[in-house]
Each structure stands twice: as C-alpha cells, then as structure tokens.
C-alpha cells in the first residue's frame, strides 16, 4: 500500500468516488496521461475503460508508477 504522506495534492489515492468515468489522470513521476477514451495498449486495456475500472495491479505503462499516485487532471 502507498503511504499517503508520499502523495501529492490531487492524487487519486485509490478513491474511485473522486473521479468520473471520463476523467483523465496523469502520472506524477513521468507525466504519462491515462485517457479512458484511448485505454492502454501496453496493459491491453480497451478504449472506454475508466481509470476506476483498471485492475488493482495496473501501473503506469511508462515508468511503473503505482496507480494511487496518479493525479486528477482538471481540464
């Protein structure tokens, strides 16, 4: 489990109630953006998959950062 003291303000922190199905999130380490409209071909996540529906073991496909440390993008 990720220590909450190591998270940035706006981090997902595993709380699916904080995000809508179309919310894009950004990795705080490498700035990779998970876009539900695109999915994630590296992890074979189909387009249309919301961030909250990603498997628990999913990590950033660019740097292996944990999903809890992704930050909500407010467009």
C-alpha positions as CSV (number, residue, x, y, z in Angstrom):
1,X,0.0,0.0,0.0
2,X,1.2,3.5,-0.8
3,X,1.9,5.8,2.2
4,X,-0.5,8.8,2.0
5,X,2.4,11.1,3.2
6,X,4.2,10.5,-0.1
7,X,1.3,11.6,-2.3
8,X,0.7,14.9,-4.0
9,X,-2.5,17.0,-3.6
10,X,-4.9,15.8,-6.2
11,X,-3.6,12.3,-6.2
12,X,-6.1,9.6,-7.0
13,X,-5.1,7.6,-3.8
14,X,-7.5,4.7,-4.8
15,X,-10.7,6.6,-4.1
16,X,-12.9,6.0,-7.2
17,X,-15.6,8.3,-5.8
18,X,-13.3,11.3,-6.6
19,X,-13.3,10.7,-10.4
20,X,-15.9,10.5,-13.2
21,X,-15.7,7.7,-15.9
22,X,-14.2,10.2,-18.4
23,X,-11.6,11.7,-16.1
24,X,-8.1,11.7,-17.4
25,X,-5.3,11.2,-14.9
26,X,-1.6,12.0,-15.0
27,X,1.4,10.1,-13.5
28,X,3.2,12.3,-11.0
29,X,6.5,10.7,-11.9
30,X,6.7,10.7,-15.7
31,X,3.6,12.8,-16.7
32,X,2.0,9.9,-18.7
33,X,-1.7,10.7,-19.1
34,X,-4.2,7.9,-18.9
35,X,-7.1,8.8,-21.2
36,X,-10.1,6.5,-20.8
37,X,-11.0,7.2,-24.5
38,X,-7.7,5.6,-25.5
39,X,-7.3,2.8,-22.9
40,X,-3.8,1.4,-22.5
41,X,-2.4,-0.9,-25.2
42,X,0.6,-1.9,-23.1
43,X,-1.6,-3.4,-20.5
44,X,-4.3,-4.5,-23.1
45,X,-6.9,-2.1,-21.5
46,X,-9.5,-1.4,-24.2
47,X,-10.7,2.1,-25.1
48,X,-13.6,3.3,-23.0
49,X,-12.2,1.8,-19.7
50,X,-12.5,4.4,-16.9
51,X,-9.4,4.7,-14.6
52,X,-11.5,3.4,-11.7
53,X,-12.1,0.1,-13.6
54,X,-8.4,-0.6,-14.1
55,X,-7.1,-3.7,-12.4
56,X,-5.6,-3.2,-9.0
57,X,-2.2,-4.4,-10.3
58,X,-2.1,-1.8,-13.1
59,X,0.8,0.5,-13.1
60,X,2.0,3.4,-15.3
61,X,3.0,1.8,-18.6
62,X,5.9,4.3,-19.0
63,X,7.6,4.2,-15.5
64,X,5.7,1.5,-13.5
65,X,4.5,4.2,-11.0
66,X,1.6,3.0,-8.8
67,X,-1.9,3.9,-9.8
68,X,-2.6,5.5,-6.5
69,X,-0.1,8.3,-7.3
70,X,-1.8,9.4,-10.5
71,X,-3.2,12.9,-10.3
72,X,-6.6,14.0,-11.5
73,X,-6.4,16.4,-14.5
74,X,-8.9,19.2,-14.3
75,X,-9.4,20.2,-18.0
